[in-house]
Amino acid sequence: MATKKLKNRRGAKSKGGNHTLKILLLAGICIIMGVMFTLMGGLREALNRQALHRQGMVQEQLDANNNPGLRKDSVHGEMMHALTKPPPKQDIESQLRRNHEQSLIEQAQERQRRILEDHEQRLQDRVMMAAGGAAHDLVQRRGRGELLRHHEDAQQPIPKAQMPPPEQLGGPYPYPLDPPPAGYDIHRDYEPKGGFRFGEYAQGDAPYKITDEIRQKSDALARVRREYVKNMMTTAWKGYVDHAFGMDEIKPASGTGDNGWGGFGVTLVDTLDTLWLTGMKDEFWQARDWVRDHLVHDKPHQVSVFETTIRSLGGLLSAYDWSGDKVFLNSALDLGKRLAGAFEGSTTGIPYGQVNLATGHHANIAWARGNTILSEFGSMQLEYRMLDQCLKTDETGSMRHKTEHVFELMHQISPPNGLFPYYVSNNDPNGLPSFRNDHLTFGAMADSFYEYMLKVWIQGGKVEPMYRAMYDKAMQGMHDELVKRSDPSGLLFIADKMNGNRYDDKMDHLVCFMGGLLALGAYTDPLGLDSPRAQRDLKSGRALTYTCYQMYARMETGISAEFVQFYPGQDFKIGHGAPHYLLRPETVESFFILSQLTGDPVYREWGWEVFQSIEKYCRTGVGYGTLSTVQSKTGKPRDKMETFFLAETVKYMYLLQDPDTEVDVLHKHVFNTEAHPMRVFNVMDPAAFQ
């Protein structure tokens, strides 16, 4: 009995001591947390001041120049578009520059927020580990429930991917290929089916045999669905013709036009080949007449060299290649010569990011700290090479050489892993460009540079080994350093890397083009499709495309957000500040390419789901608008329809469901990064390659 009492007293004493230590520990944690959150708050404030200062500098620079596309209404004090001739001797900045630079400023600010939040989250995790459940209670009492949201979410398991019976794997494609029922109305009858389906595709395998019978059934179904996509195209084009014909964009909610790109009819030019490929030939020739009679590039507007090259120059060249009408080729030559002014004055041969189409005045984007951007100067080559292939003059040959020389320069300074930071200086006195940051990404500001490595090689008949070597080196570096798998589903994604060893486990919607590119690279690999390298790339391409499909399917609307962030135990969530959808095409682009190359009907099935979601949730009275959040089924589309919606998104969705198309990505055509298909040179001039 005495022994028992002694043990009880010792236990009581121990319990009291632990209680005191616990109070002291919590007090210490509170002090540390207070200090750290104060420091973090100061850091956040400093970053915000820096971002605002940079934004203010850009705004001051823009406001210092007169803009002919805008005038001040003296009665209402509002900025309104002016369609009158601009006053003489004014250096004009187009609304395009404002929109483009503001967008990229916001991207830079978003990266800063993510970096800071990553530091905050790590601090919170350490506090949680040190304090355990008691600290959680304390923080909740102090009103920090929002800061612990991610930690709490991590405790909620996500569903497992749905898998077919094991005996089905390796057999014929098992999913139904039935047409929509009679009277099917997408707006009335369609509901997103949710994610976690088709789990057998997650690892990038080809789980089923695609027999001739299955291909025939898939083609028959696609021809039915193709008419639904055609209706989307006719609806959007009619809205543009009725409300904004010849203007840069239509505002799909208000039904008005907008010339924010400078008044070059960008939607019309960007959509020419979509009209042709969807069989809208009457509308195509109507648009041709506008190009012939009204399109003028001799306007004193500062434009983005990149955007104007891929949208307008690429659109004109593709329209010429499909129709043979020299109206488009003549306009393309005029525009190409004006854009080539961006090379003048560069000490390295890397062009400036902006050029005035009338005066040739050039500059780099102000917020980029005077640097050029990898994806921009690395995405001109397909267009200028095609221009020269069509005309073959000394003038076009000189412009072509300048764009090709850009890749020669980048090849000279290629890092050992083949991956390039996205800020590059074009005014180094030694004549070679230099990197001005260390951020590696396959998303914004880098993406299409890697795309053009492969596609320039394909365009030229696969006889220029430098481009293919750069591509293969970059894909090896990507697999070695950036490719990751999510937890718990094992979804493949391509992360960002900064400062040599710090990762940002997020992926832009923009990165989803890589699924199709990897597959195209595998099918054209000089080592053969059966080689280990090609099989690795094909498997990664299929796996990445499944991830991008899940980025759509797991959202309430069945539509992907701008980017997602990957977390342990949660696969991914919508990235901070990125719940919106801008009508982007990259995922359906990969669906189309993989469908053409592999014949697997699953890509048409996924594309059909995406199409129906866009039709149901983005449709307005006269077109299709972007979404503020993909998690709301009741939200209204915004008053913005990007030109690439008709040029890329609708085109890829149509081609995906068109088994009768002339487009052949493996043997005949190459798409520029704005989805303008053009014939490869060995098809245009086969005698030269014999």
C-alpha positions as CSV (number, residue, x, y, z in Angstrom):
1,M,0.0,0.0,0.0
2,A,2.8,2.4,0.8
3,T,4.5,1.6,-2.4
4,K,1.3,2.3,-4.3
5,K,0.8,5.7,-2.6
6,L,4.4,6.6,-3.3
7,K,3.9,5.9,-7.0
8,N,0.7,8.0,-7.0
9,R,2.5,10.9,-5.4
10,R,5.4,10.6,-7.9
11,G,2.8,10.5,-10.7
12,A,1.1,13.5,-9.4
13,K,4.3,15.4,-9.1
14,S,5.4,14.3,-12.6
15,K,2.0,15.4,-14.0
16,G,2.3,18.8,-12.4
17,G,5.8,19.3,-13.7
18,N,4.8,18.4,-17.2
19,H,1.9,20.8,-17.0
20,T,4.3,23.6,-16.0
21,L,6.7,22.7,-18.8
22,K,3.8,22.6,-21.2
23,I,2.8,26.1,-20.2
24,L,6.3,27.4,-20.5
25,L,6.7,25.7,-23.9
26,L,3.5,27.2,-25.2
27,A,4.5,30.6,-24.0
28,G,7.9,30.3,-25.7
29,I,6.2,29.2,-28.9
30,C,3.8,32.2,-28.7
31,I,6.8,34.5,-28.5
32,I,8.6,32.8,-31.3
33,M,5.5,32.8,-33.5
34,G,4.8,36.5,-32.8
35,V,8.4,37.4,-33.7
36,M,8.4,35.3,-36.9
37,F,5.0,36.5,-38.1
38,T,6.1,40.1,-37.5
39,L,9.2,39.4,-39.6
40,M,7.2,37.7,-42.2
41,G,4.7,40.6,-42.2
42,G,7.6,43.0,-42.7
43,L,9.0,40.9,-45.5
44,R,5.6,40.7,-47.2
45,E,5.2,44.5,-46.9
46,A,8.6,45.0,-48.4
47,L,7.8,42.7,-51.3
48,N,4.5,44.5,-51.9
49,R,6.2,47.9,-51.9
50,Q,8.7,46.5,-54.4
51,A,6.0,45.2,-56.7
52,L,4.0,48.4,-56.5
53,H,7.1,50.4,-57.2
54,R,7.9,48.3,-60.2
55,Q,4.3,48.5,-61.4
56,G,4.3,52.3,-60.9
57,M,7.5,52.7,-62.9
58,V,5.9,50.8,-65.8
59,Q,2.7,52.8,-65.5
60,E,4.6,56.1,-65.5
61,Q,6.5,55.0,-68.5
62,L,3.3,54.0,-70.3
63,D,1.5,57.2,-69.3
64,A,4.4,59.3,-70.5
65,N,3.6,58.2,-74.1
66,N,0.5,59.3,-75.8
67,N,-1.8,56.4,-76.8
68,P,-3.9,57.0,-80.0
69,G,-6.1,54.1,-79.1
70,L,-7.4,56.0,-76.0
71,R,-8.7,59.5,-75.4
72,K,-10.0,61.3,-72.3
73,D,-13.7,62.0,-72.4
74,S,-14.0,65.6,-71.3
75,V,-17.5,65.2,-70.0
76,H,-17.4,61.9,-68.1
77,G,-13.7,61.8,-67.3
78,E,-13.4,58.2,-68.5
79,M,-11.0,56.5,-70.8
80,M,-12.7,55.6,-74.1
81,H,-11.4,54.0,-77.3
82,A,-11.0,56.6,-80.1
83,L,-11.4,55.4,-83.6
84,T,-10.2,58.6,-85.1
85,K,-6.8,59.3,-86.7
86,P,-4.2,59.9,-84.0
87,P,-2.5,63.3,-83.7
88,P,0.8,63.6,-85.6
89,K,4.3,63.2,-84.1
90,Q,3.2,61.3,-81.0
91,D,5.0,58.2,-79.8
92,I,2.1,55.8,-79.3
93,E,1.8,52.9,-77.0
94,S,-0.9,50.4,-77.8
95,Q,-3.3,49.0,-75.3
96,L,-1.7,45.6,-76.0
97,R,1.4,46.7,-74.3
98,R,-0.6,47.8,-71.2
99,N,-2.5,44.5,-71.1
100,H,0.5,42.3,-71.7
101,E,2.8,44.1,-69.3
102,Q,0.1,44.3,-66.6
103,S,-0.5,40.6,-67.0
104,L,3.2,39.7,-66.5
105,I,3.5,42.1,-63.6
106,E,0.7,40.2,-61.9
107,Q,2.5,36.9,-62.6
108,A,5.6,38.2,-61.0
109,Q,3.7,39.4,-58.0
110,E,2.0,36.0,-57.8
111,R,5.4,34.3,-57.7
112,Q,6.5,36.6,-54.9
113,R,3.4,35.7,-52.9
114,R,3.9,32.0,-53.4
115,I,7.5,32.3,-52.3
116,L,6.6,34.1,-49.1
117,E,3.7,31.8,-48.4
118,D,6.0,28.9,-48.8
119,H,8.2,30.4,-46.0
120,E,5.2,31.0,-43.8
121,Q,3.9,27.4,-44.3
122,R,7.3,25.9,-43.4
123,L,7.3,28.0,-40.2
124,Q,3.8,26.9,-39.3
125,D,4.7,23.3,-39.9
126,R,7.7,23.6,-37.6
127,V,5.5,25.2,-34.9
128,M,2.9,22.4,-35.3
129,M,5.6,19.8,-35.0
130,A,7.1,21.4,-31.9
131,A,3.8,22.0,-30.1
132,G,1.6,19.2,-31.2
133,G,-2.2,19.4,-30.6
134,A,-2.0,21.9,-27.8
135,A,-0.3,24.5,-30.1
136,H,-3.1,23.8,-32.6
137,D,-5.7,24.6,-29.9
138,L,-3.8,27.8,-28.9
139,V,-3.4,29.1,-32.4
140,Q,-7.1,28.4,-33.0
141,R,-8.0,30.4,-29.9
142,R,-5.8,33.3,-31.1
143,G,-7.8,33.4,-34.4
144,R,-5.2,31.8,-36.7
145,G,-7.6,29.1,-38.1
146,E,-7.1,30.4,-41.7
147,L,-3.3,30.1,-41.4
148,L,-3.7,26.4,-40.5
149,R,-6.1,25.6,-43.3
150,H,-3.6,23.7,-45.4
151,H,-2.5,21.7,-42.4
152,E,-6.1,20.7,-41.6
153,D,-6.8,19.8,-45.3
154,A,-3.8,17.5,-45.3
155,Q,-5.6,15.4,-42.7
156,Q,-8.5,14.7,-45.1
157,P,-7.8,11.8,-47.4
158,I,-8.7,12.2,-51.1
159,P,-10.5,9.5,-53.0
160,K,-8.6,6.7,-54.7
161,A,-8.5,6.6,-58.4
162,Q,-11.1,4.4,-60.0
163,M,-9.6,1.3,-61.6
164,P,-11.1,-1.3,-64.0
165,P,-11.1,-5.0,-63.1
166,P,-7.6,-6.3,-63.6
167,E,-8.8,-8.8,-66.2
168,Q,-9.8,-5.9,-68.5
169,L,-6.2,-4.4,-68.7
170,G,-4.5,-5.4,-71.8
171,G,-7.8,-6.3,-73.5
172,P,-9.8,-4.2,-76.0
173,Y,-10.8,-0.6,-75.0
174,P,-13.8,-1.2,-72.6
175,Y,-15.5,2.2,-72.4
176,P,-18.8,2.8,-74.3
177,L,-18.7,4.7,-77.6
178,D,-22.3,5.7,-77.9
179,P,-23.6,8.9,-79.5
180,P,-25.6,11.4,-77.4
181,P,-29.3,10.5,-77.1
182,A,-31.8,12.2,-79.4
183,G,-32.5,15.8,-78.3
184,Y,-29.4,16.0,-76.1
185,D,-29.0,19.5,-74.8
186,I,-25.6,20.2,-73.2
187,H,-26.9,23.2,-71.2
188,R,-29.8,21.2,-69.8
189,D,-28.5,17.6,-69.6
190,Y,-24.7,17.8,-69.0
191,E,-23.2,17.7,-65.5
192,P,-19.4,17.2,-65.0
193,K,-18.6,13.7,-64.0
194,G,-15.8,14.4,-61.5
195,G,-12.3,13.3,-61.2
196,F,-10.4,10.2,-60.1
197,R,-11.7,8.2,-63.1
198,F,-9.6,6.4,-65.7
199,G,-7.0,5.7,-63.1
200,E,-5.3,3.1,-65.3
201,Y,-3.9,6.0,-67.4
202,A,-2.2,7.8,-64.6
203,Q,1.2,6.2,-64.9
204,G,1.4,6.8,-68.7
205,D,0.7,3.3,-69.8
206,A,-1.3,2.2,-72.8
207,P,-3.7,-0.1,-70.9
208,Y,-5.8,-1.3,-73.8
209,K,-5.6,-2.7,-77.3
210,I,-7.1,-0.3,-79.9
211,T,-8.5,-2.6,-82.6
212,D,-9.7,-1.5,-86.0
213,E,-13.3,-2.0,-84.9
214,I,-12.8,0.3,-81.9
215,R,-11.2,2.9,-84.2
216,Q,-14.2,2.8,-86.5
217,K,-16.6,3.2,-83.6
218,S,-14.6,6.1,-82.2
219,D,-14.5,7.8,-85.6
220,A,-18.3,7.4,-86.1
221,L,-18.9,8.9,-82.7
222,A,-16.5,11.7,-83.3
223,R,-18.3,12.7,-86.5
224,V,-21.5,13.2,-84.4
225,R,-19.7,15.2,-81.7
226,R,-17.8,17.3,-84.4
227,E,-21.1,19.0,-85.2
228,Y,-21.5,20.2,-81.7
229,V,-18.1,21.8,-81.8
230,K,-18.9,23.3,-85.2
231,N,-22.0,24.9,-83.6
232,M,-19.7,26.5,-81.0
233,M,-17.5,27.9,-83.7
234,T,-20.4,29.3,-85.8
235,T,-22.0,30.8,-82.7
236,A,-18.8,32.6,-81.7
237,W,-18.0,33.7,-85.2
238,K,-21.4,35.1,-85.8
239,G,-21.2,37.1,-82.6
240,Y,-17.9,38.5,-83.7
241,V,-19.2,39.4,-87.2
242,D,-22.4,41.0,-85.9
243,H,-20.8,43.0,-83.1
244,A,-17.0,43.5,-83.7
245,F,-16.1,42.5,-87.2
246,G,-12.6,43.8,-88.1
247,M,-11.9,44.7,-84.5
248,D,-9.3,43.0,-82.3
249,E,-11.7,41.3,-79.9
250,I,-15.3,40.9,-79.1
251,K,-16.5,41.5,-75.6
252,P,-18.8,38.5,-75.2
253,A,-20.9,39.7,-72.3
254,S,-21.6,43.2,-73.4
255,G,-21.6,42.4,-77.1
256,T,-19.2,45.2,-78.0
257,G,-15.9,45.4,-79.8
258,D,-12.4,46.2,-78.5
259,N,-9.2,47.3,-80.2
260,G,-6.9,46.7,-77.3
261,W,-4.3,45.1,-79.6
262,G,-3.9,48.2,-81.7
263,G,-6.7,47.8,-84.3
264,F,-5.2,45.0,-86.5
265,G,-8.2,42.8,-86.6
266,V,-6.4,40.2,-84.4
267,T,-9.3,37.9,-83.8
268,L,-10.1,37.8,-87.5
269,V,-6.5,37.1,-88.6
270,D,-6.0,34.6,-85.8
271,T,-9.1,32.7,-86.8
272,L,-8.6,32.4,-90.5
273,D,-7.4,28.8,-90.6
274,T,-10.0,27.7,-88.1
275,L,-12.7,28.9,-90.5
276,W,-11.0,26.9,-93.3
277,L,-10.5,23.7,-91.3
278,T,-14.1,23.8,-89.9
279,G,-15.5,24.1,-93.4
280,M,-16.7,27.7,-93.0
281,K,-15.4,28.7,-96.5
282,D,-17.9,31.5,-97.1
283,E,-16.9,33.1,-93.8
284,F,-13.3,32.6,-94.7
285,W,-13.5,34.5,-98.0
286,Q,-15.5,37.3,-96.3
287,A,-12.6,37.6,-93.8
288,R,-10.1,37.5,-96.7
289,D,-11.8,40.5,-98.2
290,W,-11.4,42.4,-95.0
291,V,-7.7,41.6,-95.0
292,R,-7.3,42.8,-98.6
293,D,-9.3,46.0,-98.1
294,H,-8.8,47.1,-94.6
295,L,-5.8,45.5,-92.8
296,V,-3.0,48.1,-92.5
297,H,0.1,47.5,-90.4
298,D,1.6,50.9,-90.9
299,K,0.3,52.3,-87.6
300,P,2.5,53.9,-85.0
301,H,1.8,51.3,-82.3
302,Q,4.2,49.6,-80.1
303,V,3.4,45.9,-80.2
304,S,4.6,42.7,-78.6
305,V,6.9,41.1,-81.2
306,F,6.1,37.6,-79.8
307,E,2.3,38.0,-79.7
308,T,2.1,39.6,-83.1
309,T,4.4,37.0,-84.6
310,I,2.5,34.0,-83.4
311,R,-1.0,35.4,-83.8
312,S,-1.0,37.6,-86.8
313,L,2.1,36.6,-88.8
314,G,1.4,32.9,-88.1
315,G,-2.3,33.3,-88.9
316,L,-1.6,35.0,-92.3
317,L,1.0,32.4,-93.3
318,S,-1.3,29.5,-92.4
319,A,-4.2,31.0,-94.3
320,Y,-2.0,31.3,-97.3
321,D,-0.7,27.8,-97.0
322,W,-4.2,26.4,-96.9
323,S,-5.9,28.7,-99.5
324,G,-3.1,29.7,-101.8
325,D,-4.4,33.3,-101.8
326,K,-1.6,35.8,-102.1
327,V,-3.5,38.4,-100.3
328,F,-2.4,36.7,-97.1
329,L,1.2,36.2,-98.2
330,N,1.6,39.9,-99.2
331,S,0.2,41.0,-95.9
332,A,2.5,38.6,-94.1
333,L,5.5,39.9,-95.8
334,D,4.6,43.5,-94.9
335,L,4.1,42.6,-91.3
336,G,7.2,40.4,-91.1
337,K,9.4,43.2,-92.3
338,R,8.0,45.6,-89.7
339,L,8.4,43.1,-86.9
340,A,12.0,42.4,-87.9
341,G,12.9,45.9,-86.8
342,A,13.1,44.4,-83.3
343,F,16.5,43.0,-84.2
344,E,18.0,46.4,-85.0
345,G,20.4,47.7,-82.4
346,S,20.8,44.4,-80.5
347,T,24.5,43.8,-79.7
348,T,23.8,40.0,-79.4
349,G,21.4,39.2,-82.1
350,I,18.6,38.6,-79.6
351,P,15.6,40.8,-80.7
352,Y,13.9,43.3,-78.5
353,G,10.5,42.4,-77.0
354,Q,8.5,45.3,-78.5
355,V,8.6,47.3,-81.8
356,N,6.7,50.2,-83.2
357,L,5.3,48.9,-86.5
358,A,5.5,52.3,-88.2
359,T,8.7,53.8,-86.9
360,G,10.7,50.7,-86.0
361,H,11.4,52.0,-82.5
362,H,12.1,49.1,-80.2
363,A,12.4,48.4,-76.5
364,N,12.3,45.6,-74.0
365,I,9.4,45.2,-71.6
366,A,10.0,47.6,-68.7
367,W,9.0,45.3,-65.8
368,A,11.4,42.6,-67.1
369,R,14.3,44.7,-65.8
370,G,15.5,45.5,-69.3
371,N,15.8,41.8,-70.3
372,T,14.3,39.7,-73.0
373,I,12.1,36.7,-72.4
374,L,13.0,33.2,-73.4
375,S,9.7,32.1,-74.8
376,E,9.3,35.3,-76.8
377,F,12.5,35.5,-78.8
378,G,12.5,31.7,-79.0
379,S,9.1,31.5,-80.8
380,M,9.7,33.4,-84.1
381,Q,11.5,30.8,-86.1
382,L,8.7,28.7,-87.5
383,E,7.0,31.8,-88.9
384,Y,10.0,33.5,-90.5
385,R,11.3,30.2,-92.0
386,M,7.8,29.7,-93.5
387,L,7.8,33.2,-94.9
388,D,11.1,32.6,-96.6
389,Q,10.1,29.1,-97.8
390,C,7.1,30.8,-99.6
391,L,9.0,33.7,-101.2
392,K,12.7,32.7,-101.2
393,T,14.1,36.2,-101.6
394,D,17.3,37.8,-100.2
395,E,15.1,39.9,-97.9
396,T,13.2,37.0,-96.5
397,G,16.3,34.9,-96.3
398,S,18.0,37.6,-94.2
399,M,15.1,37.8,-91.8
400,R,15.0,34.0,-91.5
401,H,18.7,33.8,-90.7
402,K,18.3,36.4,-87.9
403,T,15.7,34.2,-86.2
404,E,17.7,31.0,-86.7
405,H,20.8,32.7,-85.3
406,V,18.9,33.2,-82.0
407,F,18.9,29.4,-81.6
408,E,22.6,29.2,-82.6
409,L,23.4,31.7,-79.8
410,M,21.3,29.9,-77.2
411,H,23.0,26.6,-78.3
412,Q,26.4,28.3,-77.6
413,I,25.5,29.2,-74.0
414,S,23.4,26.1,-73.3
415,P,23.6,25.0,-69.6
416,P,24.8,21.5,-69.0
417,N,21.3,20.3,-68.2
418,G,19.8,21.9,-71.4
419,L,17.4,23.9,-69.3
420,F,17.3,27.7,-69.8
421,P,16.4,30.5,-67.3
422,Y,13.8,32.7,-68.8
423,Y,15.4,36.2,-68.4
424,V,18.2,36.9,-71.0
425,S,20.1,40.0,-71.7
426,N,20.3,41.1,-75.3
427,N,22.8,44.0,-74.9
428,D,26.0,42.4,-73.6
429,P,29.1,44.1,-75.0
430,N,30.9,40.8,-75.7
431,G,28.2,39.9,-78.3
432,L,26.8,36.9,-76.4
433,P,23.6,36.9,-74.5
434,S,23.7,36.1,-70.8
435,F,21.2,34.7,-68.3
436,R,19.7,37.2,-65.8
437,N,17.9,34.9,-63.4
438,D,18.0,31.2,-62.5
439,H,14.3,30.3,-62.7
440,L,13.7,27.0,-64.6
441,T,10.1,26.4,-65.8
442,F,8.1,24.9,-68.6
443,G,5.3,27.4,-67.9
444,A,4.9,31.1,-68.6
445,M,7.9,32.9,-70.2
446,A,9.8,29.7,-71.2
447,D,7.3,27.2,-72.6
448,S,7.3,27.7,-76.4
449,F,11.1,27.9,-76.6
450,Y,11.3,24.2,-75.9
451,E,8.3,23.6,-78.3
452,Y,10.2,25.3,-81.1
453,M,13.3,23.2,-80.6
454,L,11.4,20.2,-81.8
455,K,9.1,21.8,-84.2
456,V,11.7,23.7,-86.2
457,W,13.6,20.4,-86.7
458,I,10.4,18.8,-87.9
459,Q,9.5,21.8,-90.1
460,G,12.9,21.6,-91.9
461,G,12.5,18.0,-92.9
462,K,14.5,16.7,-89.9
463,V,17.8,17.5,-91.4
464,E,19.0,20.2,-89.0
465,P,20.5,18.2,-86.1
466,M,21.2,21.2,-83.8
467,Y,17.5,21.7,-83.0
468,R,16.8,18.1,-82.2
469,A,19.9,17.8,-80.1
470,M,18.8,20.8,-78.0
471,Y,15.4,19.3,-77.6
472,D,16.7,15.9,-76.5
473,K,19.1,17.5,-74.1
474,A,16.4,19.6,-72.6
475,M,14.0,16.6,-72.2
476,Q,16.8,14.7,-70.4
477,G,17.3,17.7,-68.1
478,M,13.6,18.0,-67.5
479,H,13.3,14.3,-66.5
480,D,16.4,14.5,-64.3
481,E,15.5,17.7,-62.4
482,L,11.9,18.8,-62.8
483,V,9.6,15.8,-63.3
484,K,7.8,14.8,-60.1
485,R,5.0,12.6,-59.0
486,S,2.2,13.7,-56.7
487,D,1.1,12.0,-53.4
488,P,-0.9,9.9,-53.1
489,S,-2.1,9.4,-56.8
490,G,1.3,9.5,-58.4
491,L,0.3,12.1,-60.9
492,L,3.2,13.3,-63.1
493,F,3.9,17.0,-63.1
494,I,6.7,19.4,-64.1
495,A,7.8,21.6,-61.2
496,D,9.6,24.9,-61.3
497,K,13.1,25.2,-59.9
498,M,14.9,28.3,-58.5
499,N,18.1,29.2,-56.9
500,G,19.7,26.0,-58.0
501,N,17.9,23.7,-55.5
502,R,14.6,25.2,-54.4
503,Y,11.4,23.8,-56.0
504,D,8.0,25.3,-56.5
505,D,5.7,22.3,-56.8
506,K,3.1,24.0,-59.0
507,M,2.2,23.6,-62.6
508,D,0.6,26.1,-65.0
509,H,-2.1,25.1,-67.3
510,L,0.3,26.4,-70.0
511,V,2.6,23.4,-69.2
512,C,-0.1,21.0,-70.5
513,F,1.1,21.4,-74.0
514,M,4.1,19.3,-73.0
515,G,2.0,16.1,-73.1
516,G,1.5,16.4,-76.8
517,L,5.0,17.6,-77.4
518,L,6.6,14.7,-75.6
519,A,4.5,12.3,-77.7
520,L,5.4,14.0,-80.9
521,G,9.1,13.9,-80.0
522,A,8.8,10.2,-79.2
523,Y,7.1,9.3,-82.5
524,T,9.8,11.3,-84.5
525,D,12.8,10.2,-82.4
526,P,15.8,9.4,-84.7
527,L,16.5,6.4,-82.4
528,G,13.1,5.0,-83.2
529,L,9.8,4.9,-81.3
530,D,10.8,1.6,-79.6
531,S,14.0,3.1,-78.2
532,P,14.2,3.6,-74.4
533,R,14.4,7.4,-74.8
534,A,11.3,7.5,-77.0
535,Q,9.3,5.2,-74.8
536,R,10.3,7.3,-71.7
537,D,9.1,10.4,-73.4
538,L,5.9,8.8,-74.7
539,K,5.0,7.5,-71.3
540,S,5.7,10.8,-69.6
541,G,3.6,12.6,-72.3
542,R,0.6,10.3,-71.6
543,A,1.0,10.6,-67.9
544,L,1.3,14.4,-67.9
545,T,-1.8,14.6,-70.1
546,Y,-3.7,12.5,-67.6
547,T,-2.7,14.9,-64.9
548,C,-4.0,17.8,-67.0
549,Y,-7.2,16.0,-67.5
550,Q,-7.5,15.6,-63.8
551,M,-6.9,19.4,-63.4
552,Y,-10.2,19.7,-65.3
553,A,-12.2,16.8,-64.0
554,R,-11.7,17.5,-60.3
555,M,-13.1,21.0,-60.5
556,E,-16.8,21.7,-59.9
557,T,-17.3,23.0,-63.5
558,G,-15.0,20.4,-65.1
559,I,-12.7,23.2,-66.2
560,S,-9.1,23.8,-65.1
561,A,-7.8,26.7,-63.1
562,E,-4.8,28.8,-64.3
563,F,-2.4,26.8,-62.2
564,V,-2.4,24.2,-59.4
565,Q,-0.2,23.6,-56.4
566,F,0.9,20.1,-55.4
567,Y,0.8,19.1,-51.7
568,P,1.8,15.8,-50.0
569,G,-1.3,13.7,-49.4
570,Q,-3.5,16.0,-51.5
571,D,-2.3,15.6,-55.0
572,F,-3.1,19.2,-56.0
573,K,-5.2,22.2,-55.2
574,I,-6.0,25.4,-57.0
575,G,-3.0,27.7,-56.8
576,H,-3.3,30.8,-54.7
577,G,-5.0,33.6,-56.6
578,A,-5.5,31.4,-59.7
579,P,-9.1,30.0,-59.7
580,H,-9.8,31.6,-63.1
581,Y,-10.0,30.1,-66.6
582,L,-8.8,32.1,-69.6
583,L,-10.2,29.8,-72.3
584,R,-6.8,28.2,-72.6
585,P,-6.0,25.5,-75.2
586,E,-3.0,23.5,-74.0
587,T,-4.8,20.5,-72.6
588,V,-7.0,19.9,-75.6
589,E,-3.9,20.5,-77.8
590,S,-2.3,17.4,-76.1
591,F,-5.6,15.4,-76.4
592,F,-5.6,16.1,-80.2
593,I,-1.9,15.2,-80.8
594,L,-2.1,12.0,-78.7
595,S,-5.4,11.0,-80.4
596,Q,-3.8,11.4,-83.8
597,L,-0.6,9.5,-82.9
598,T,-2.0,6.7,-80.7
599,G,-5.6,6.3,-81.9
600,D,-6.7,5.8,-78.3
601,P,-10.4,6.9,-78.0
602,V,-9.9,8.0,-74.4
603,Y,-8.5,11.4,-75.6
604,R,-11.7,12.1,-77.5
605,E,-13.7,11.1,-74.4
606,W,-11.7,13.5,-72.2
607,G,-11.9,16.2,-74.8
608,W,-15.7,15.8,-75.1
609,E,-16.0,16.3,-71.4
610,V,-13.9,19.5,-71.5
611,F,-15.9,20.8,-74.5
612,Q,-19.2,20.3,-72.8
613,S,-18.0,22.1,-69.7
614,I,-16.8,25.1,-71.7
615,E,-20.1,25.1,-73.7
616,K,-22.2,25.1,-70.5
617,Y,-20.3,27.4,-68.2
618,C,-18.5,29.9,-70.6
619,R,-21.3,30.6,-73.1
620,T,-22.7,34.0,-73.4
621,G,-25.3,35.4,-75.8
622,V,-22.8,36.2,-78.5
623,G,-19.7,34.2,-77.7
624,Y,-17.7,32.6,-74.8
625,G,-16.2,34.4,-71.8
626,T,-13.4,33.6,-69.4
627,L,-14.3,32.5,-65.8
628,S,-13.5,34.1,-62.5
629,T,-13.5,30.8,-60.7
630,V,-13.8,27.3,-62.0
631,Q,-15.3,26.1,-58.7
632,S,-18.6,27.9,-59.2
633,K,-21.3,26.6,-61.4
634,T,-23.4,29.7,-61.0
635,G,-20.8,32.3,-61.9
636,K,-21.2,34.5,-65.0
637,P,-18.6,34.5,-67.8
638,R,-16.5,37.6,-67.8
639,D,-16.5,40.2,-70.7
640,K,-13.4,38.8,-72.3
641,M,-12.8,36.3,-75.1
642,E,-9.2,35.8,-75.9
643,T,-8.3,35.6,-79.6
644,F,-6.7,32.3,-79.0
645,F,-10.0,30.8,-78.1
646,L,-11.1,30.5,-81.7
647,A,-7.5,30.2,-83.0
648,E,-6.5,27.4,-80.7
649,T,-9.1,26.0,-78.2
650,V,-12.0,25.6,-80.6
651,K,-9.7,24.4,-83.4
652,Y,-8.1,21.7,-81.3
653,M,-11.5,20.6,-80.0
654,Y,-12.8,20.4,-83.6
655,L,-9.8,18.5,-85.0
656,L,-9.9,16.1,-82.1
657,Q,-13.4,15.0,-83.2
658,D,-12.6,15.2,-86.9
659,P,-11.3,11.9,-88.3
660,D,-11.6,13.2,-91.8
661,T,-9.2,16.2,-91.4
662,E,-6.3,16.8,-93.8
663,V,-4.2,17.8,-90.9
664,D,-1.4,15.3,-90.2
665,V,0.9,16.1,-87.4
666,L,3.2,13.2,-88.0
667,H,3.9,13.5,-91.7
668,K,2.6,16.7,-93.2
669,H,2.1,19.6,-90.8
670,V,3.6,21.5,-87.9
671,F,1.7,23.8,-85.6
672,N,3.1,27.1,-84.4
673,T,2.5,27.9,-80.7
674,E,-0.7,29.7,-81.7
675,A,-2.1,26.5,-83.4
676,H,-1.6,27.7,-86.9
677,P,-0.8,24.5,-89.0
678,M,1.6,24.8,-91.9
679,R,3.1,22.2,-94.2
680,V,6.6,21.0,-93.4
681,F,9.2,21.8,-96.0
682,N,9.7,18.3,-97.4
683,V,6.0,18.2,-98.2
684,M,6.0,21.7,-99.8
685,D,9.1,21.0,-101.9
686,P,9.7,17.3,-102.0
687,A,12.2,17.5,-104.9
688,A,14.6,19.5,-102.7
689,F,14.7,16.6,-100.2
690,Q,15.2,13.7,-102.6
